[in-house]
Amino acid sequence: MRTINKVILIGNVTRDPLVKTTDNTKKIAMFTIATNRYYKTSDGQEKSEAEFHNCVAWGALAERVEQFLTKGKLVYIEGRLKTRIIDKDGGERIYKTEVVAGNIIFLNKKSDFDDISSEETDSIDMLDDLDDDRF
């Protein structure tokens, strides 16, 4: 039987992305987005709960994230979950689950990108990149 690993999120970027270049000169962008869940308690009181999602983009998609994504921007992310195991000194293991982005749509109005040429804004609506299994 086939399995599915797909994540779709719409949220706000919580801080400017951290962009690095790997040893083989491929870019990686790491950023966090916040989403909210709204619900009612058993006594009818309305509540909201924030959730923070660590996201990663590779290659050309990471370059676009570096170029256009900043804190506070609204973004649609489509990707898959990936859990990394980080071995710390002393034998401690840390598990870190992230969303590896395959598609990103910038949802802010085009006027938010006024300082960018119109040629570039036409290309930011939908961005695709191949997943990188090294991460």
C-alpha positions in Angstrom: 0.0 0.0 0.0 1.3 3.5 -0.8 1.8 6.1 1.8 1.6 9.9 1.7 3.8 12.5 3.3 2.4 15.9 2.3 2.1 19.2 4.2 0.2 22.3 3.2 0.5 25.4 5.4 -0.5 29.1 5.1 1.2 31.3 7.7 3.3 34.3 8.5 7.1 34.2 8.5 8.3 34.7 12.1 11.8 36.0 11.3 14.0 36.7 8.2 15.2 33.4 6.6 18.7 32.1 7.4 20.4 31.2 4.1 23.5 29.1 3.8 25.5 27.5 1.0 26.4 23.8 1.2 29.9 22.5 0.4 28.8 21.8 -3.2 27.5 25.4 -3.6 23.8 24.6 -3.3 21.7 27.1 -1.3 19.5 26.2 1.7 17.1 28.6 3.3 15.7 27.9 6.8 12.8 29.8 8.2 9.8 29.5 10.5 6.2 30.2 9.9 3.4 30.6 12.4 -0.2 29.3 12.0 -3.1 29.6 14.3 -5.8 27.2 15.3 -9.1 28.6 16.5 -11.5 26.5 18.7 -14.1 26.8 21.4 -13.7 25.3 24.8 -16.4 23.1 26.4 -17.9 26.2 28.1 -18.1 28.1 24.7 -15.2 30.4 25.1 -13.3 31.1 21.9 -9.6 30.5 22.0 -6.6 30.4 19.6 -3.4 28.5 19.7 -0.3 29.4 17.7 1.9 26.7 16.2 5.4 27.2 14.8 6.7 25.2 11.8 10.4 25.0 10.8 10.7 25.1 7.0 13.6 24.4 4.6 13.9 25.2 1.0 16.7 24.1 -1.3 18.4 25.3 -4.5 16.6 27.8 -6.7 13.7 27.8 -4.3 16.1 28.9 -1.5 17.4 31.7 -3.7 13.8 33.0 -4.2 13.2 32.7 -0.4 16.4 34.7 0.2 15.3 37.3 -2.3 11.7 37.8 -1.4 10.7 36.4 2.0 11.0 38.5 5.1 9.5 38.5 8.6 5.8 39.1 8.6 5.1 38.0 5.0 2.1 35.7 4.4 3.2 32.5 2.6 1.7 29.2 1.3 4.0 26.3 1.7 3.5 22.9 0.2 6.0 20.1 0.9 6.8 17.1 3.0 7.9 16.3 6.6 11.5 15.3 7.2 12.9 14.4 10.6 16.6 14.8 11.2 18.6 13.2 14.0 21.3 15.4 15.4 23.9 13.6 17.6 25.2 15.9 20.3 28.3 15.6 22.4 27.8 13.1 25.2 25.6 10.8 23.1 22.5 12.9 23.3 20.2 12.7 20.3 17.9 15.5 19.2 15.1 14.9 16.7 14.1 17.9 14.5 11.1 17.7 12.3 10.9 20.2 9.4 8.8 21.0 6.4 10.9 20.5 3.2 9.2 23.0 0.8 8.5 21.9 -2.7 6.2 24.8 -3.6 6.0 28.3 -2.2 3.4 30.9 -3.1 4.0 34.4 -1.7 0.5 35.7 -0.7 1.2 39.3 0.0 0.0 41.9 -2.4 2.3 42.9 -5.3 2.5 46.4 -3.9 4.5 44.8 -1.0 7.2 44.2 -3.6 7.3 47.7 -5.0 11.1 47.9 -4.7 11.4 44.8 -7.0 11.2 45.1 -10.8 7.9 43.9 -12.4 9.8 41.3 -14.3 10.8 39.7 -11.0 7.4 39.9 -9.4 5.8 38.0 -12.2 8.0 35.1 -11.3 7.3 35.0 -7.6 3.7 33.8 -7.7 4.6 30.1 -7.8 8.0 28.6 -7.2 9.0 24.9 -7.7 12.1 23.1 -6.8 13.2 19.5 -6.5 13.3 18.0 -3.0 16.8 17.3 -1.8 17.1 14.1 0.3 20.4 15.0 1.8 18.8 17.1 4.5 
